[in-house]
C-alpha cells in the first residue's frame, strides 16, 4: 500500500521543514517537495500538522510498590501495545 503525506512540517532530530513523505509497504521511500508517486496512492493532507518518525514510550511500572500501593500493571498488560 502506497501513502503520500503531503504538505506537512517534517521534524527530525536536527531540522524542521515543509515536505511530503512517501511510504510504500510501511517503509519511508522518499521525503521532499512535489514527489512523483504512483497513481492510486492514499493521499493524507498534513497541512498545518507535524510529521515525524513514530515514537515509542517504553516507560511502564509493573507491579511497582509505592507508598503502600502497587501499580496495577502486570507483565502482560504492561508490555502490550495499545
ZATOR-653955 format. One record per atom (N, C-alpha, C): residue number from 1; residue in one letter; atom name; y, z, x. Coordinates in steps of 0.02 Angstrom, whole numbers, plus 50000, padded with zeros to 5 digits. Each point is the difference from the previous one (the first is absolute). Layout:
N
+-------+-------+-------+-------+-------+-------+
! sevex ! bakol ! torro ! north !    up !  east !
+-------+-------+-------+-------+-------+-------+
!   NUM !     A !    CA !     Y !     Z !     X !
...
+-------+-------+-------+-------+-------+-------+
This chain:
82
+-------+-------+-------+-------+-------+-------+
! sevex ! bakol ! torro ! north !    up !  east !
+-------+-------+-------+-------+-------+-------+
!     1 !     X !     N ! 49941 ! 50000 ! 50042 !
!     1 !     X !    CA ! 50059 ! 50000 ! 49958 !
!     1 !     X !     C ! 50062 ! 50000 ! 50044 !
!     2 !     X !     N ! 50045 ! 49954 ! 49987 !
!     2 !     X !    CA ! 50063 ! 49995 ! 50038 !
!     2 !     X !     C ! 50056 ! 50033 ! 49962 !
!     3 !     X !     N ! 50041 ! 50037 ! 50036 !
!     3 !     X !    CA ! 50058 ! 50035 ! 49971 !
!     3 !     X !     C ! 50060 ! 49987 ! 50045 !
!     4 !     X !     N ! 50057 ! 49985 ! 49970 !
!     4 !     X !    CA ! 50063 ! 49995 ! 50037 !
!     4 !     X !     C ! 50048 ! 50051 ! 49971 !
!     5 !     X !     N ! 50024 ! 50045 ! 50042 !
!     5 !     X !    CA ! 50049 ! 50050 ! 49980 !
!     5 !     X !     C ! 50067 ! 49973 ! 50024 !
!     6 !     X !     N ! 50044 ! 49983 ! 49953 !
!     6 !     X !    CA ! 50062 ! 49965 ! 50017 !
!     6 !     X !     C ! 50061 ! 50046 ! 49997 !
!     7 !     X !     N ! 50047 ! 49986 ! 50044 !
!     7 !     X !    CA ! 50068 ! 50028 ! 49998 !
!     7 !     X !     C ! 50003 ! 50075 ! 50010 !
!     8 !     X !     N ! 49951 ! 50030 ! 50032 !
!     8 !     X !    CA ! 50001 ! 50072 ! 50012 !
!     8 !     X !     C ! 50034 ! 50018 ! 50065 !
!     9 !     X !     N ! 50013 ! 50064 ! 50008 !
!     9 !     X !    CA ! 50025 ! 50026 ! 50064 !
!     9 !     X !     C ! 49940 ! 50026 ! 50037 !
!    10 !     X !     N ! 49981 ! 49965 ! 50053 !
!    10 !     X !    CA ! 49941 ! 50018 ! 50039 !
!    10 !     X !     C ! 50019 ! 50056 ! 50049 !
!    11 !     X !     N ! 49961 ! 50053 ! 50001 !
!    11 !     X !    CA ! 50011 ! 50056 ! 50046 !
!    11 !     X !     C ! 49943 ! 50003 ! 50050 !
!    12 !     X !     N ! 50019 ! 50008 ! 50063 !
!    12 !     X !    CA ! 49951 ! 50013 ! 50053 !
!    12 !     X !     C ! 50022 ! 50063 ! 50036 !
!    13 !     X !     N ! 49965 ! 50019 ! 50051 !
!    13 !     X !    CA ! 50019 ! 50060 ! 50038 !
!    13 !     X !     C ! 50068 ! 49992 ! 50034 !
!    14 !     X !     N ! 50020 ! 49937 ! 50012 !
!    14 !     X !    CA ! 50062 ! 49990 ! 50038 !
!    14 !     X !     C ! 50051 ! 49954 ! 49966 !
!    15 !     X !     N ! 49982 ! 49969 ! 49943 !
!    15 !     X !    CA ! 50045 ! 49951 ! 49969 !
!    15 !     X !     C ! 50001 ! 50006 ! 49924 !
!    16 !     X !     N ! 50053 ! 49971 ! 49972 !
!    16 !     X !    CA ! 50007 ! 49992 ! 49928 !
!    16 !     X !     C ! 50032 ! 49932 ! 49989 !
!    17 !     X !     N ! 49967 ! 49955 ! 49961 !
!    17 !     X !    CA ! 50029 ! 49933 ! 49990 !
!    17 !     X !     C ! 49973 ! 49969 ! 49936 !
!    18 !     X !     N ! 50038 ! 49952 ! 49973 !
!    18 !     X !    CA ! 49981 ! 49965 ! 49939 !
!    18 !     X !     C ! 49948 ! 49947 ! 50018 !
!    19 !     X !     N ! 49944 ! 49998 ! 49964 !
!    19 !     X !    CA ! 49948 ! 49951 ! 50015 !
!    19 !     X !     C ! 49950 ! 49997 ! 49942 !
!    20 !     X !     N ! 49957 ! 49950 ! 50005 !
!    20 !     X !    CA ! 49943 ! 49992 ! 49954 !
!    20 !     X !     C ! 49937 ! 50020 ! 50040 !
!    21 !     X !     N ! 49949 ! 50024 ! 49965 !
!    21 !     X !    CA ! 49937 ! 50018 ! 50032 !
!    21 !     X !     C ! 49944 ! 49963 ! 49963 !
!    22 !     X !     N ! 49961 ! 49962 ! 50039 !
!    22 !     X !    CA ! 49944 ! 49962 ! 49971 !
!    22 !     X !     C ! 49935 ! 50034 ! 50020 !
!    23 !     X !     N ! 49959 ! 50015 ! 49949 !
!    23 !     X !    CA ! 49934 ! 50031 ! 50011 !
!    23 !     X !     C ! 49946 ! 49955 ! 49971 !
!    24 !     X !     N ! 49944 ! 49997 ! 50034 !
!    24 !     X !    CA ! 49943 ! 49962 ! 49975 !
!    24 !     X !     C ! 49937 ! 50040 ! 50016 !
!    25 !     X !     N ! 49961 ! 50013 ! 49949 !
!    25 !     X !    CA ! 49938 ! 50038 ! 50009 !
!    25 !     X !     C ! 50013 ! 50071 ! 50024 !
!    26 !     X !     N ! 50057 ! 50029 ! 49980 !
!    26 !     X !    CA ! 50015 ! 50068 ! 50020 !
!    26 !     X !     C ! 50028 ! 50008 ! 50070 !
!    27 !     X !     N ! 50015 ! 49943 ! 50033 !
!    27 !     X !    CA ! 50026 ! 50002 ! 50068 !
!    27 !     X !     C ! 50069 ! 49968 ! 50002 !
!    28 !     X !     N ! 50048 ! 50032 ! 50033 !
!    28 !     X !    CA ! 50066 ! 49970 ! 50009 !
!    28 !     X !     C ! 49993 ! 49941 ! 50046 !
!    29 !     X !     N ! 50020 ! 49941 ! 49976 !
!    29 !     X !    CA ! 49994 ! 49938 ! 50039 !
!    29 !     X !     C ! 50066 ! 49978 ! 50030 !
!    30 !     X !     N ! 50056 ! 50015 ! 49966 !
!    30 !     X !    CA ! 50065 ! 49978 ! 50025 !
!    30 !     X !     C ! 50056 ! 50042 ! 49970 !
!    31 !     X !     N ! 50052 ! 50009 ! 50040 !
!    31 !     X !    CA ! 50061 ! 50035 ! 49978 !
!    31 !     X !     C ! 50058 ! 49956 ! 50021 !
!    32 !     X !     N ! 50045 ! 49984 ! 49953 !
!    32 !     X !    CA ! 50057 ! 49958 ! 50017 !
!    32 !     X !     C ! 50037 ! 49978 ! 49937 !
!    33 !     X !     N ! 50049 ! 49957 ! 50010 !
!    33 !     X !    CA ! 50039 ! 49973 ! 49944 !
!    33 !     X !     C ! 49970 ! 49934 ! 49976 !
!    34 !     X !     N ! 50000 ! 49990 ! 49935 !
!    34 !     X !    CA ! 49979 ! 49937 ! 49969 !
!    34 !     X !     C ! 49933 ! 49975 ! 50028 !
!    35 !     X !     N ! 49950 ! 50043 ! 49998 !
!    35 !     X !    CA ! 49934 ! 49983 ! 50026 !
!    35 !     X !     C ! 49966 ! 49945 ! 49959 !
!    36 !     X !     N ! 49963 ! 49957 ! 50032 !
!    36 !     X !    CA ! 49961 ! 49948 ! 49967 !
!    36 !     X !     C ! 49932 ! 50031 ! 49982 !
!    37 !     X !     N ! 49989 ! 50011 ! 49935 !
!    37 !     X !    CA ! 49937 ! 50032 ! 49978 !
!    37 !     X !     C ! 49964 ! 49954 ! 49952 !
!    38 !     X !     N ! 49935 ! 50010 ! 49992 !
!    38 !     X !    CA ! 49961 ! 49958 ! 49955 !
!    38 !     X !     C ! 50024 ! 50006 ! 49927 !
!    39 !     X !     N ! 49996 ! 49946 ! 49963 !
!    39 !     X !    CA ! 50016 ! 50003 ! 49929 !
!    39 !     X !     C ! 49948 ! 50045 ! 49967 !
!    40 !     X !     N ! 50020 ! 50036 ! 49950 !
!    40 !     X !    CA ! 49955 ! 50045 ! 49966 !
!    40 !     X !     C ! 50001 ! 50071 ! 50026 !
!    41 !     X !     N ! 50038 ! 50011 ! 50055 !
!    41 !     X !    CA ! 50006 ! 50068 ! 50026 !
!    41 !     X !     C ! 50038 ! 50043 ! 49950 !
!    42 !     X !     N ! 49978 ! 50062 ! 49992 !
!    42 !     X !    CA ! 50037 ! 50047 ! 49957 !
!    42 !     X !     C ! 50066 ! 50016 ! 50033 !
!    43 !     X !     N ! 50055 ! 49996 ! 49962 !
!    43 !     X !    CA ! 50067 ! 50013 ! 50027 !
!    43 !     X !     C ! 50024 ! 50067 ! 49974 !
!    44 !     X !     N ! 50020 ! 50043 ! 50046 !
!    44 !     X !    CA ! 50028 ! 50065 ! 49983 !
!    44 !     X !     C ! 50073 ! 50000 ! 50024 !
!    45 !     X !     N ! 50047 ! 50010 ! 49954 !
!    45 !     X !    CA ! 50070 ! 50002 ! 50018 !
!    45 !     X !     C ! 50018 ! 50071 ! 50020 !
!    46 !     X !     N ! 50015 ! 50009 ! 50064 !
!    46 !     X !    CA ! 50016 ! 50066 ! 50027 !
!    46 !     X !     C ! 50075 ! 50008 ! 50013 !
!    47 !     X !     N ! 50041 ! 49961 ! 49965 !
!    47 !     X !    CA ! 50073 ! 50006 ! 50009 !
!    47 !     X !     C ! 50022 ! 50072 ! 49989 !
!    48 !     X !     N ! 50038 ! 50026 ! 50047 !
!    48 !     X !    CA ! 50024 ! 50068 ! 49994 !
!    48 !     X !     C ! 49948 ! 50053 ! 50015 !
!    49 !     X !     N ! 49942 ! 49980 ! 50024 !
!    49 !     X !    CA ! 49945 ! 50046 ! 50014 !
!    49 !     X !     C ! 49982 ! 50001 ! 50074 !
!    50 !     X !     N ! 49970 ! 50053 ! 50022 !
!    50 !     X !    CA ! 49975 ! 50006 ! 50069 !
!    50 !     X !     C ! 49929 ! 49974 ! 50004 !
!    51 !     X !     N ! 49984 ! 49964 ! 50054 !
!    51 !     X !    CA ! 49933 ! 49976 ! 50012 !
!    51 !     X !     C ! 49979 ! 50027 ! 50067 !
!    52 !     X !     N ! 49946 ! 50039 ! 50002 !
!    52 !     X !    CA ! 49977 ! 50030 ! 50063 !
!    52 !     X !     C ! 49925 ! 50007 ! 49999 !
!    53 !     X !     N ! 49970 ! 50008 ! 50059 !
!    53 !     X !    CA ! 49928 ! 50010 ! 50003 !
!    53 !     X !     C ! 49979 ! 50061 ! 49958 !
!    54 !     X !     N ! 49940 ! 49999 ! 49975 !
!    54 !     X !    CA ! 49975 ! 50056 ! 49960 !
!    54 !     X !     C ! 49999 ! 50065 ! 50039 !
!    55 !     X !     N ! 50014 ! 50053 ! 49966 !
!    55 !     X !    CA ! 50000 ! 50065 ! 50032 !
!    55 !     X !     C ! 49941 ! 50041 ! 49976 !
!    56 !     X !     N ! 49975 ! 50042 ! 50043 !
!    56 !     X !    CA ! 49945 ! 50044 ! 49983 !
!    56 !     X !     C ! 50022 ! 50071 ! 50015 !
!    57 !     X !     N ! 49992 ! 50044 ! 49953 !
!    57 !     X !    CA ! 50015 ! 50071 ! 50011 !
!    57 !     X !     C ! 49934 ! 50037 ! 50006 !
!    58 !     X !     N ! 49978 ! 50012 ! 50062 !
!    58 !     X !    CA ! 49936 ! 50033 ! 50009 !
!    58 !     X !     C ! 50002 ! 50076 ! 49992 !
!    59 !     X !     N ! 50058 ! 50027 ! 49983 !
!    59 !     X !    CA ! 50009 ! 50072 ! 49996 !
!    59 !     X !     C ! 49968 ! 50027 ! 49935 !
!    60 !     X !     N ! 49956 ! 50047 ! 50008 !
!    60 !     X !    CA ! 49969 ! 50032 ! 49941 !
!    60 !     X !     C ! 49980 ! 50071 ! 50019 !
!    61 !     X !     N ! 49997 ! 50043 ! 49951 !
!    61 !     X !    CA ! 49976 ! 50068 ! 50010 !
!    61 !     X !     C ! 49935 ! 50007 ! 49962 !
!    62 !     X !     N ! 49946 ! 50010 ! 50036 !
!    62 !     X !    CA ! 49935 ! 50005 ! 49968 !
!    62 !     X !     C ! 49975 ! 50072 ! 50004 !
!    63 !     X !     N ! 49996 ! 50031 ! 49942 !
!    63 !     X !    CA ! 49977 ! 50069 ! 49995 !
!    63 !     X !     C ! 50036 ! 50045 ! 50050 !
!    64 !     X !     N ! 50065 ! 49989 ! 50007 !
!    64 !     X !    CA ! 50041 ! 50038 ! 50047 !
!    64 !     X !     C ! 50021 ! 50066 ! 49968 !
!    65 !     X !     N ! 49981 ! 50055 ! 50031 !
!    65 !     X !    CA ! 50024 ! 50065 ! 49975 !
!    65 !     X !     C ! 50073 ! 50010 ! 50018 !
!    66 !     X !     N ! 50041 ! 50022 ! 49951 !
!    66 !     X !    CA ! 50071 ! 50011 ! 50012 !
!    66 !     X !     C ! 50025 ! 50054 ! 49953 !
!    67 !     X !     N ! 50022 ! 50055 ! 50028 !
!    67 !     X !    CA ! 50029 ! 50056 ! 49963 !
!    67 !     X !     C ! 49959 ! 50020 ! 49939 !
!    68 !     X !     N ! 49936 ! 50009 ! 50010 !
!    68 !     X !    CA ! 49957 ! 50024 ! 49947 !
!    68 !     X !     C ! 49975 ! 49946 ! 49952 !
!    69 !     X !     N ! 50017 ! 49937 ! 50014 !
!    69 !     X !    CA ! 49975 ! 49945 ! 49959 !
!    69 !     X !     C ! 49961 ! 49952 ! 50044 !
!    70 !     X !     N ! 49967 ! 49952 ! 49969 !
!    70 !     X !    CA ! 49963 ! 49949 ! 50037 !
!    70 !     X !     C ! 50019 ! 49932 ! 49969 !
!    71 !     X !     N ! 50019 ! 49952 ! 50042 !
!    71 !     X !    CA ! 50015 ! 49933 ! 49975 !
!    71 !     X !     C ! 49941 ! 49973 ! 49960 !
!    72 !     X !     N ! 50015 ! 49965 ! 49946 !
!    72 !     X !    CA ! 49946 ! 49977 ! 49956 !
!    72 !     X !     C ! 49963 ! 49939 ! 50026 !
!    73 !     X !     N ! 50027 ! 49965 ! 50049 !
!    73 !     X !    CA ! 49966 ! 49941 ! 50027 !
!    73 !     X !     C ! 49937 ! 50021 ! 50037 !
!    74 !     X !     N ! 49946 ! 49962 ! 49988 !
!    74 !     X !    CA ! 49941 ! 50008 ! 50041 !
!    74 !     X !     C ! 49992 ! 49935 ! 50041 !
!    75 !     X !     N ! 49948 ! 49994 ! 50038 !
!    75 !     X !    CA ! 49992 ! 49941 ! 50043 !
!    75 !     X !     C ! 49999 ! 49936 ! 49958 !
!    76 !     X !     N ! 49964 ! 50000 ! 49944 !
!    76 !     X !    CA ! 49994 ! 49940 ! 49959 !
!    76 !     X !     C ! 50068 ! 49978 ! 49972 !
!    77 !     X !     N ! 50036 ! 50046 ! 49968 !
!    77 !     X !    CA ! 50064 ! 49981 ! 49970 !
!    77 !     X !     C ! 50055 ! 49991 ! 50052 !
!    78 !     X !     N ! 49997 ! 50037 ! 50054 !
!    78 !     X !    CA ! 50051 ! 49996 ! 50051 !
!    78 !     X !     C ! 49997 ! 49937 ! 50043 !
!    79 !     X !     N ! 49943 ! 49967 ! 50001 !
!    79 !     X !    CA ! 49993 ! 49939 ! 50040 !
!    79 !     X !     C ! 49996 ! 49937 ! 49957 !
!    80 !     X !     N ! 50004 ! 50007 ! 49935 !
!    80 !     X !    CA ! 49997 ! 49942 ! 49955 !
!    80 !     X !     C ! 50068 ! 49966 ! 49997 !
!    81 !     X !     N ! 50000 ! 49934 ! 50004 !
!    81 !     X !    CA ! 50062 ! 49962 ! 49993 !
!    81 !     X !     C ! 50021 ! 50000 ! 49927 !
!    82 !     X !     N ! 50065 ! 50001 ! 49989 !
!    82 !     X !    CA ! 50024 ! 49994 ! 49931 !
!    82 !     X !     C ! 50030 ! 50062 ! 49979 !
+-------+-------+-------+-------+-------+-------+
